Amino acid sequence: MIENNQTYQPLNYSWIENLAMDEINMDESGIVNISGHLNPALLLEESSIALMNDIRDRFEAYMTKFNEYRGRNQSSAAIKLFKISNTVNDFMLFRNSLRLIFARKANDVISIGFLANGKDIYGARLSFNDQFGSTTIHEIRAHMGPFNKITWRFNNEVVDLDAMVRHYLTEFIVNSAR
């Protein structure tokens, strides 16, 4: 039974698959790693890479739909997604000289900011009274809890990925339409 404040999450089998693969590798190589599952740096790196991939996949799906609805996939009105070279999985959205950049600054920090005209860095508005152009970029930070559970937080609140993607994509579309 699901508690009132919980939502159903499908089972994630990746950790058990990795455990089985580690055991196969141990049998073949003779090298035993008995504490890898307790290494916070490794856990944070895996979590940040997975989070960035999830965020990028969501942006790609929504921007593809936006471009289809606009009916101009090849025009300057289309949003484009680019991977950033020499990084594991940093990426940016681009349209009309505005970029929205997601970058892993560290294993436990993801930065989010706008780059306008190739030089001016901004943060997204967070409320109605904010003005676009705040020079503070946003950061999502990892929080490691009991049993090495990692949650990603913005201003110390757990991040809802759908709400976050909707917010930043809306800010990007509104500000790149100018």
Rosetta constraint file for C-alpha pairs under 8 A:
AtomPair CA 2 CA 6 HARMONIC 6.14 0.50
AtomPair CA 2 CA 7 HARMONIC 6.95 0.50
AtomPair CA 2 CA 8 HARMONIC 7.11 0.50
AtomPair CA 3 CA 7 HARMONIC 7.93 0.50
AtomPair CA 13 CA 17 HARMONIC 6.22 0.50
AtomPair CA 14 CA 18 HARMONIC 6.10 0.50
AtomPair CA 15 CA 19 HARMONIC 6.18 0.50
AtomPair CA 16 CA 20 HARMONIC 6.22 0.50
AtomPair CA 17 CA 21 HARMONIC 6.19 0.50
AtomPair CA 18 CA 22 HARMONIC 6.02 0.50
AtomPair CA 19 CA 23 HARMONIC 6.28 0.50
AtomPair CA 20 CA 24 HARMONIC 6.31 0.50
AtomPair CA 21 CA 25 HARMONIC 6.11 0.50
AtomPair CA 22 CA 26 HARMONIC 6.00 0.50
AtomPair CA 23 CA 27 HARMONIC 6.21 0.50
AtomPair CA 24 CA 28 HARMONIC 6.32 0.50
AtomPair CA 25 CA 29 HARMONIC 5.84 0.50
AtomPair CA 25 CA 30 HARMONIC 7.78 0.50
AtomPair CA 25 CA 31 HARMONIC 7.86 0.50
AtomPair CA 26 CA 30 HARMONIC 5.10 0.50
AtomPair CA 26 CA 31 HARMONIC 5.19 0.50
AtomPair CA 26 CA 32 HARMONIC 5.62 0.50
AtomPair CA 26 CA 33 HARMONIC 7.91 0.50
AtomPair CA 27 CA 31 HARMONIC 7.78 0.50
AtomPair CA 35 CA 39 HARMONIC 6.81 0.50
AtomPair CA 36 CA 42 HARMONIC 7.61 0.50
AtomPair CA 37 CA 43 HARMONIC 7.34 0.50
AtomPair CA 38 CA 43 HARMONIC 7.80 0.50
AtomPair CA 38 CA 148 HARMONIC 7.54 0.50
AtomPair CA 39 CA 43 HARMONIC 6.25 0.50
AtomPair CA 40 CA 44 HARMONIC 5.95 0.50
AtomPair CA 40 CA 148 HARMONIC 7.63 0.50
AtomPair CA 41 CA 45 HARMONIC 6.09 0.50
AtomPair CA 41 CA 107 HARMONIC 7.07 0.50
AtomPair CA 42 CA 46 HARMONIC 6.20 0.50
AtomPair CA 43 CA 47 HARMONIC 6.10 0.50
AtomPair CA 43 CA 148 HARMONIC 7.91 0.50
AtomPair CA 44 CA 48 HARMONIC 5.96 0.50
AtomPair CA 44 CA 107 HARMONIC 5.39 0.50
AtomPair CA 44 CA 108 HARMONIC 5.92 0.50
AtomPair CA 44 CA 142 HARMONIC 7.43 0.50
AtomPair CA 44 CA 150 HARMONIC 7.55 0.50
AtomPair CA 45 CA 49 HARMONIC 6.16 0.50
AtomPair CA 45 CA 107 HARMONIC 4.74 0.50
AtomPair CA 45 CA 108 HARMONIC 7.34 0.50
AtomPair CA 46 CA 50 HARMONIC 6.14 0.50
AtomPair CA 47 CA 51 HARMONIC 5.99 0.50
AtomPair CA 47 CA 150 HARMONIC 7.39 0.50
AtomPair CA 48 CA 52 HARMONIC 6.08 0.50
AtomPair CA 48 CA 104 HARMONIC 7.41 0.50
AtomPair CA 48 CA 107 HARMONIC 5.97 0.50
AtomPair CA 48 CA 108 HARMONIC 6.68 0.50
AtomPair CA 48 CA 109 HARMONIC 7.88 0.50
AtomPair CA 48 CA 110 HARMONIC 7.72 0.50
AtomPair CA 49 CA 53 HARMONIC 6.22 0.50
AtomPair CA 49 CA 88 HARMONIC 7.54 0.50
AtomPair CA 49 CA 89 HARMONIC 6.91 0.50
AtomPair CA 50 CA 54 HARMONIC 6.17 0.50
AtomPair CA 51 CA 55 HARMONIC 6.11 0.50
AtomPair CA 52 CA 56 HARMONIC 6.01 0.50
AtomPair CA 52 CA 89 HARMONIC 6.69 0.50
AtomPair CA 52 CA 90 HARMONIC 7.27 0.50
AtomPair CA 52 CA 102 HARMONIC 7.94 0.50
AtomPair CA 52 CA 104 HARMONIC 7.98 0.50
AtomPair CA 53 CA 57 HARMONIC 6.06 0.50
AtomPair CA 53 CA 89 HARMONIC 6.98 0.50
AtomPair CA 54 CA 58 HARMONIC 6.28 0.50
AtomPair CA 55 CA 59 HARMONIC 6.24 0.50
AtomPair CA 55 CA 161 HARMONIC 7.13 0.50
AtomPair CA 55 CA 165 HARMONIC 7.17 0.50
AtomPair CA 56 CA 60 HARMONIC 6.01 0.50
AtomPair CA 56 CA 91 HARMONIC 7.30 0.50
AtomPair CA 57 CA 61 HARMONIC 6.22 0.50
AtomPair CA 58 CA 62 HARMONIC 6.26 0.50
AtomPair CA 58 CA 162 HARMONIC 7.99 0.50
AtomPair CA 58 CA 165 HARMONIC 7.16 0.50
AtomPair CA 59 CA 63 HARMONIC 5.87 0.50
AtomPair CA 59 CA 165 HARMONIC 6.61 0.50
AtomPair CA 59 CA 169 HARMONIC 7.41 0.50
AtomPair CA 60 CA 64 HARMONIC 5.95 0.50
AtomPair CA 60 CA 81 HARMONIC 7.08 0.50
AtomPair CA 61 CA 65 HARMONIC 6.43 0.50
AtomPair CA 62 CA 66 HARMONIC 6.15 0.50
AtomPair CA 63 CA 67 HARMONIC 6.03 0.50
AtomPair CA 63 CA 79 HARMONIC 6.39 0.50
AtomPair CA 63 CA 80 HARMONIC 7.90 0.50
AtomPair CA 64 CA 68 HARMONIC 6.18 0.50
AtomPair CA 64 CA 79 HARMONIC 8.00 0.50
AtomPair CA 65 CA 69 HARMONIC 6.08 0.50
AtomPair CA 66 CA 70 HARMONIC 6.10 0.50
AtomPair CA 67 CA 71 HARMONIC 6.13 0.50
AtomPair CA 67 CA 72 HARMONIC 6.10 0.50
AtomPair CA 67 CA 73 HARMONIC 5.33 0.50
AtomPair CA 67 CA 77 HARMONIC 7.98 0.50
AtomPair CA 67 CA 78 HARMONIC 5.47 0.50
AtomPair CA 67 CA 79 HARMONIC 6.67 0.50
AtomPair CA 68 CA 72 HARMONIC 6.78 0.50
AtomPair CA 68 CA 73 HARMONIC 6.47 0.50
AtomPair CA 70 CA 77 HARMONIC 7.98 0.50
AtomPair CA 70 CA 78 HARMONIC 7.80 0.50
AtomPair CA 72 CA 77 HARMONIC 6.74 0.50
AtomPair CA 72 CA 78 HARMONIC 6.12 0.50
AtomPair CA 73 CA 77 HARMONIC 7.82 0.50
AtomPair CA 73 CA 78 HARMONIC 5.31 0.50
AtomPair CA 74 CA 78 HARMONIC 6.38 0.50
AtomPair CA 76 CA 95 HARMONIC 6.96 0.50
AtomPair CA 76 CA 96 HARMONIC 6.77 0.50
AtomPair CA 77 CA 95 HARMONIC 6.81 0.50
AtomPair CA 77 CA 96 HARMONIC 7.37 0.50
AtomPair CA 77 CA 177 HARMONIC 7.63 0.50
AtomPair CA 78 CA 95 HARMONIC 6.72 0.50
AtomPair CA 79 CA 93 HARMONIC 6.62 0.50
AtomPair CA 79 CA 94 HARMONIC 5.83 0.50
AtomPair CA 79 CA 95 HARMONIC 5.25 0.50
AtomPair CA 80 CA 93 HARMONIC 5.58 0.50
AtomPair CA 80 CA 94 HARMONIC 5.18 0.50
AtomPair CA 80 CA 95 HARMONIC 6.61 0.50
AtomPair CA 81 CA 91 HARMONIC 7.09 0.50
AtomPair CA 81 CA 92 HARMONIC 5.74 0.50
AtomPair CA 81 CA 93 HARMONIC 4.52 0.50
AtomPair CA 81 CA 94 HARMONIC 6.32 0.50
AtomPair CA 82 CA 91 HARMONIC 5.61 0.50
AtomPair CA 82 CA 92 HARMONIC 5.38 0.50
AtomPair CA 82 CA 93 HARMONIC 6.39 0.50
AtomPair CA 82 CA 94 HARMONIC 7.66 0.50
AtomPair CA 83 CA 89 HARMONIC 6.75 0.50
AtomPair CA 83 CA 90 HARMONIC 6.03 0.50
AtomPair CA 83 CA 91 HARMONIC 4.25 0.50
AtomPair CA 83 CA 92 HARMONIC 6.44 0.50
AtomPair CA 84 CA 89 HARMONIC 7.20 0.50
AtomPair CA 84 CA 90 HARMONIC 5.44 0.50
AtomPair CA 84 CA 91 HARMONIC 5.17 0.50
AtomPair CA 84 CA 92 HARMONIC 7.13 0.50
AtomPair CA 89 CA 103 HARMONIC 7.86 0.50
AtomPair CA 90 CA 101 HARMONIC 7.72 0.50
AtomPair CA 90 CA 102 HARMONIC 5.77 0.50
AtomPair CA 90 CA 103 HARMONIC 4.72 0.50
AtomPair CA 90 CA 104 HARMONIC 6.45 0.50
AtomPair CA 91 CA 101 HARMONIC 6.07 0.50
AtomPair CA 91 CA 102 HARMONIC 5.56 0.50
AtomPair CA 91 CA 103 HARMONIC 6.76 0.50
AtomPair CA 92 CA 99 HARMONIC 6.24 0.50
AtomPair CA 92 CA 100 HARMONIC 5.28 0.50
AtomPair CA 92 CA 101 HARMONIC 4.32 0.50
AtomPair CA 92 CA 102 HARMONIC 6.07 0.50
AtomPair CA 93 CA 99 HARMONIC 5.43 0.50
AtomPair CA 93 CA 100 HARMONIC 5.07 0.50
AtomPair CA 93 CA 101 HARMONIC 6.66 0.50
AtomPair CA 94 CA 98 HARMONIC 5.76 0.50
AtomPair CA 94 CA 99 HARMONIC 4.60 0.50
AtomPair CA 94 CA 100 HARMONIC 6.69 0.50
AtomPair CA 95 CA 99 HARMONIC 6.74 0.50
AtomPair CA 95 CA 176 HARMONIC 6.00 0.50
AtomPair CA 96 CA 176 HARMONIC 5.79 0.50
AtomPair CA 96 CA 177 HARMONIC 7.29 0.50
AtomPair CA 96 CA 178 HARMONIC 7.99 0.50
AtomPair CA 97 CA 116 HARMONIC 6.23 0.50
AtomPair CA 97 CA 117 HARMONIC 5.61 0.50
AtomPair CA 97 CA 118 HARMONIC 7.42 0.50
AtomPair CA 97 CA 176 HARMONIC 7.57 0.50
AtomPair CA 98 CA 114 HARMONIC 6.93 0.50
AtomPair CA 98 CA 115 HARMONIC 5.97 0.50
AtomPair CA 98 CA 116 HARMONIC 4.77 0.50
AtomPair CA 98 CA 117 HARMONIC 6.61 0.50
AtomPair CA 98 CA 118 HARMONIC 8.00 0.50
AtomPair CA 98 CA 172 HARMONIC 7.89 0.50
AtomPair CA 98 CA 175 HARMONIC 7.88 0.50
AtomPair CA 98 CA 176 HARMONIC 5.80 0.50
AtomPair CA 99 CA 114 HARMONIC 5.47 0.50
AtomPair CA 99 CA 115 HARMONIC 5.03 0.50
AtomPair CA 99 CA 116 HARMONIC 6.38 0.50
AtomPair CA 100 CA 112 HARMONIC 7.22 0.50
AtomPair CA 100 CA 113 HARMONIC 5.79 0.50
AtomPair CA 100 CA 114 HARMONIC 4.53 0.50
AtomPair CA 100 CA 115 HARMONIC 6.44 0.50
AtomPair CA 100 CA 172 HARMONIC 6.78 0.50
AtomPair CA 101 CA 111 HARMONIC 7.81 0.50
AtomPair CA 101 CA 112 HARMONIC 5.66 0.50
AtomPair CA 101 CA 113 HARMONIC 5.44 0.50
AtomPair CA 101 CA 114 HARMONIC 6.14 0.50
AtomPair CA 101 CA 115 HARMONIC 7.37 0.50
AtomPair CA 102 CA 110 HARMONIC 6.82 0.50
AtomPair CA 102 CA 111 HARMONIC 5.79 0.50
AtomPair CA 102 CA 112 HARMONIC 4.80 0.50
AtomPair CA 102 CA 113 HARMONIC 6.96 0.50
AtomPair CA 103 CA 110 HARMONIC 5.55 0.50
AtomPair CA 103 CA 111 HARMONIC 5.29 0.50
AtomPair CA 103 CA 112 HARMONIC 6.69 0.50
AtomPair CA 104 CA 108 HARMONIC 7.94 0.50
AtomPair CA 104 CA 109 HARMONIC 5.97 0.50
AtomPair CA 104 CA 110 HARMONIC 4.40 0.50
AtomPair CA 104 CA 111 HARMONIC 6.30 0.50
AtomPair CA 105 CA 109 HARMONIC 5.52 0.50
AtomPair CA 105 CA 110 HARMONIC 5.70 0.50
AtomPair CA 105 CA 111 HARMONIC 6.45 0.50
AtomPair CA 106 CA 110 HARMONIC 7.06 0.50
AtomPair CA 108 CA 141 HARMONIC 5.55 0.50
AtomPair CA 108 CA 142 HARMONIC 4.82 0.50
AtomPair CA 108 CA 143 HARMONIC 7.87 0.50
AtomPair CA 109 CA 139 HARMONIC 6.41 0.50
AtomPair CA 109 CA 140 HARMONIC 5.73 0.50
AtomPair CA 109 CA 141 HARMONIC 4.66 0.50
AtomPair CA 109 CA 142 HARMONIC 6.47 0.50
AtomPair CA 110 CA 139 HARMONIC 5.51 0.50
AtomPair CA 110 CA 140 HARMONIC 5.12 0.50
AtomPair CA 110 CA 141 HARMONIC 6.54 0.50
AtomPair CA 111 CA 137 HARMONIC 6.82 0.50
AtomPair CA 111 CA 138 HARMONIC 5.67 0.50
AtomPair CA 111 CA 139 HARMONIC 4.42 0.50
AtomPair CA 111 CA 140 HARMONIC 6.41 0.50
AtomPair CA 112 CA 123 HARMONIC 7.34 0.50
AtomPair CA 112 CA 137 HARMONIC 5.95 0.50
AtomPair CA 112 CA 138 HARMONIC 5.09 0.50
AtomPair CA 112 CA 139 HARMONIC 6.09 0.50
AtomPair CA 112 CA 140 HARMONIC 7.98 0.50
AtomPair CA 113 CA 121 HARMONIC 6.62 0.50
AtomPair CA 113 CA 122 HARMONIC 5.68 0.50
AtomPair CA 113 CA 123 HARMONIC 5.04 0.50
AtomPair CA 113 CA 124 HARMONIC 6.92 0.50
AtomPair CA 113 CA 137 HARMONIC 4.91 0.50
AtomPair CA 113 CA 138 HARMONIC 6.33 0.50
AtomPair CA 114 CA 120 HARMONIC 7.94 0.50
AtomPair CA 114 CA 121 HARMONIC 5.55 0.50
AtomPair CA 114 CA 122 HARMONIC 4.92 0.50
AtomPair CA 114 CA 123 HARMONIC 6.04 0.50
AtomPair CA 114 CA 124 HARMONIC 7.24 0.50
AtomPair CA 114 CA 137 HARMONIC 7.73 0.50
AtomPair CA 115 CA 119 HARMONIC 6.38 0.50
AtomPair CA 115 CA 120 HARMONIC 5.49 0.50
AtomPair CA 115 CA 121 HARMONIC 4.63 0.50
AtomPair CA 115 CA 122 HARMONIC 6.39 0.50
AtomPair CA 116 CA 120 HARMONIC 5.13 0.50
AtomPair CA 116 CA 121 HARMONIC 6.51 0.50
AtomPair CA 116 CA 122 HARMONIC 7.81 0.50
AtomPair CA 121 CA 133 HARMONIC 7.83 0.50
AtomPair CA 121 CA 135 HARMONIC 6.03 0.50
AtomPair CA 121 CA 137 HARMONIC 7.44 0.50
AtomPair CA 122 CA 132 HARMONIC 7.38 0.50
AtomPair CA 122 CA 133 HARMONIC 5.06 0.50
AtomPair CA 122 CA 134 HARMONIC 5.32 0.50
AtomPair CA 122 CA 135 HARMONIC 4.53 0.50
AtomPair CA 122 CA 136 HARMONIC 6.17 0.50
AtomPair CA 122 CA 137 HARMONIC 5.88 0.50
AtomPair CA 123 CA 132 HARMONIC 7.32 0.50
AtomPair CA 123 CA 133 HARMONIC 6.54 0.50
AtomPair CA 123 CA 134 HARMONIC 5.42 0.50
AtomPair CA 123 CA 135 HARMONIC 5.89 0.50
AtomPair CA 123 CA 136 HARMONIC 5.24 0.50
AtomPair CA 123 CA 137 HARMONIC 4.25 0.50
AtomPair CA 123 CA 138 HARMONIC 6.05 0.50
AtomPair CA 124 CA 132 HARMONIC 6.35 0.50
AtomPair CA 124 CA 133 HARMONIC 7.60 0.50
AtomPair CA 124 CA 134 HARMONIC 7.39 0.50
AtomPair CA 124 CA 137 HARMONIC 7.48 0.50
AtomPair CA 124 CA 138 HARMONIC 7.65 0.50
AtomPair CA 124 CA 168 HARMONIC 6.99 0.50
AtomPair CA 124 CA 171 HARMONIC 6.60 0.50
AtomPair CA 125 CA 130 HARMONIC 5.39 0.50
AtomPair CA 125 CA 131 HARMONIC 6.24 0.50
AtomPair CA 125 CA 132 HARMONIC 5.71 0.50
AtomPair CA 125 CA 134 HARMONIC 7.67 0.50
AtomPair CA 125 CA 171 HARMONIC 7.46 0.50
AtomPair CA 126 CA 130 HARMONIC 6.53 0.50
AtomPair CA 138 CA 154 HARMONIC 8.00 0.50
AtomPair CA 139 CA 154 HARMONIC 6.56 0.50
AtomPair CA 140 CA 152 HARMONIC 6.26 0.50
AtomPair CA 140 CA 153 HARMONIC 5.40 0.50
AtomPair CA 140 CA 154 HARMONIC 4.88 0.50
AtomPair CA 140 CA 155 HARMONIC 7.89 0.50
AtomPair CA 141 CA 152 HARMONIC 5.52 0.50
AtomPair CA 141 CA 153 HARMONIC 5.25 0.50
AtomPair CA 141 CA 154 HARMONIC 6.51 0.50
AtomPair CA 142 CA 150 HARMONIC 6.33 0.50
AtomPair CA 142 CA 151 HARMONIC 5.73 0.50
AtomPair CA 142 CA 152 HARMONIC 4.50 0.50
AtomPair CA 142 CA 153 HARMONIC 6.21 0.50
AtomPair CA 143 CA 150 HARMONIC 5.51 0.50
AtomPair CA 143 CA 151 HARMONIC 5.22 0.50
AtomPair CA 143 CA 152 HARMONIC 6.06 0.50
AtomPair CA 143 CA 153 HARMONIC 7.01 0.50
AtomPair CA 144 CA 148 HARMONIC 5.69 0.50
AtomPair CA 144 CA 149 HARMONIC 5.63 0.50
AtomPair CA 144 CA 150 HARMONIC 4.55 0.50
AtomPair CA 144 CA 151 HARMONIC 6.57 0.50
AtomPair CA 145 CA 149 HARMONIC 5.06 0.50
AtomPair CA 145 CA 150 HARMONIC 6.16 0.50
AtomPair CA 145 CA 151 HARMONIC 7.67 0.50
AtomPair CA 151 CA 158 HARMONIC 6.55 0.50
AtomPair CA 151 CA 159 HARMONIC 7.93 0.50
AtomPair CA 152 CA 158 HARMONIC 5.77 0.50
AtomPair CA 152 CA 159 HARMONIC 5.82 0.50
AtomPair CA 153 CA 157 HARMONIC 5.00 0.50
AtomPair CA 153 CA 158 HARMONIC 4.35 0.50
AtomPair CA 153 CA 159 HARMONIC 5.15 0.50
AtomPair CA 154 CA 158 HARMONIC 6.51 0.50
AtomPair CA 154 CA 159 HARMONIC 6.16 0.50
AtomPair CA 159 CA 164 HARMONIC 7.07 0.50
AtomPair CA 160 CA 164 HARMONIC 6.11 0.50
AtomPair CA 161 CA 165 HARMONIC 5.98 0.50
AtomPair CA 162 CA 166 HARMONIC 6.08 0.50
AtomPair CA 163 CA 167 HARMONIC 6.08 0.50
AtomPair CA 164 CA 168 HARMONIC 6.24 0.50
AtomPair CA 165 CA 169 HARMONIC 5.84 0.50
AtomPair CA 166 CA 170 HARMONIC 5.94 0.50
AtomPair CA 167 CA 171 HARMONIC 6.21 0.50
AtomPair CA 168 CA 172 HARMONIC 5.99 0.50
AtomPair CA 169 CA 173 HARMONIC 6.05 0.50
AtomPair CA 170 CA 174 HARMONIC 6.04 0.50
AtomPair CA 171 CA 175 HARMONIC 6.01 0.50
AtomPair CA 172 CA 176 HARMONIC 5.82 0.50
AtomPair CA 173 CA 177 HARMONIC 6.07 0.50
AtomPair CA 174 CA 178 HARMONIC 7.52 0.50
